[in-house]
Amino acid sequence: MTYIGRFAPSPSGPLHAGSLATALASWLDARAQGGRWLLRIEDVDTPRTVAGAADVIMGQLRALGLIWDGDIVWQSHRNAAYQAAFDALAAQGLIYGCGCTRREIADSALRGQTAPGADGERPYPGTCRHGLPAGREARAWRLRVPDGVERFEDRWLGPQEQDVAQAVGDFALRRADGLWAYQLAVVVDDAAQGVTDVVRGADLLSSTARQRVLGRLLGLPPLRYLHVPLILDPASGLKLSKQNGAPAVDTRAPLPALQAAWAALGFAPLAATGVAPFLQEATARWAARFPG
């Protein structure tokens, strides 16, 4: 099977040090495997989309030598595909309407003394699973998550498992604001693009089990995953993110930016004097650490 990887940034701002490390790892993994590296702009969450950010990201990637293969996919153009997947699940009786607000879900979890997950998420308690309470209308639409533990091997972190029904509960596929949820969009898009391998930040590790469950319910082949460590702000201890004001990568000096991302991934410095030789040597080092 031909390796197909992807980098899927949200256009809410330019690449920062954390997102560059993820982009570099994803690019290196694809090139080390002799595969293709695709670019997808995840702009399904329109309230978070910043005008012009996608063009800035693409310019940054080009300046760093991280060139993608094929055409760019824009999630904002894929509504029909998400609707088709949603309809397929609904035809199996796997979708139901939920009238709960976020506050009500949080309050129910607290009353039930449900421990939050690693990312602070509390499981949906199933309030509307057997029908909407009297006088309530559906705000969001949720997947009926089957019982059972989902297990997979992460190529960086090793064996992983999660009981999605217990740890997450029935998660939303269409949000209360009418937008498609990330979990549905990413599963549908990865399948449509033929993606075989996902390399992304460890902050998305907690989404992997539910995405595997959703993919299986849609009859899709399983993917391989590699979650790279997060880069933390030394002052606050929080992960670098656009929401936390992380500065944009300075691509006027591409080699130092790449060297910093490489070091953040835990590798020793390379003696390369330019972008092309750096990427060539880094690809060889990556292939030695993460053989196919």
C-alpha positions, 0 to 999 in steps of 0.5 A: 500500500502506498503511504499517504500522509497529510498535514491539516492545519486550521486557518486560524493564524500562521504556523507557530513553533508547535505547528511547524514541528508537527508539519515537519514530522508529518512531511518527514514521515511521508518522505521517509516512506517514499509516500505522498504528503497532502495538504488539507485546510481544515476550515469547517469551523468557520467562526475560528477561520481568519481571512488570509491565514491559509495563504500565510500557512501555505507561504510558510510551508513553501519557504521551509521547503515543505512542499505538498503533493497534489491539490489542496482540499478545503473542508468548507467545500465538502459539506455534501460528503459530510452529509452523506456520511451522516445520512449513512450513519442515521440509516443504521440508527446510529444518530440521535438529536440532543437538546442539552447545552454545554452547561447542562452536560458539564453540570450532569457530569459533575453531579455524577462525579465523572472524572474528566479525561486527560484533556479536561473533557467530561463524557456525555452522560447520555441524557437524550440517548433514549429520546429528547426530554419533553419540550426540548428540541434537538440542538446537536446530533450525536453518535450512538457509541458502541460498548467496548475498548478501542486499542491501537498502536501509536508509532511514537507512544506505543500501545493505546486503549480507550473505552470510548463509551465510558471516557467520551460517551456519545459524541457530536457529529453536528454541532448546535451551531449547525456546523459539522464536528471535527470528528466527522469531518476528519474521518470522512476527509482522510478516507476520501484522500486515501490517507494511510498514516496520520502524524499529528500533535499529542493533543489529538491523541484523545480523539484517535479512539473515537475516530477509529470507532467512527471510521469502522461504523462507516466501513472505512479502513483503519489508519496508522497513527503517530502523535508527536510531543507538544511544545510548551510555552516555557513561561506558562507551561501551556502548549503553544497555540494560536489561541495562546498567542504563540508567535508566527514562525519567522520564515525569513530564516528557514534553516534555524526554524527547521533546526528548532522544530527538529530539536523540539522533536527530540533529535540532535542538531544537524550540520546542514548548511541549507534547507535542502540538505537539512531535509535530506539528512533529516529524512534519513534520520527519521527513517532510521528511527521510524522504519515502515 
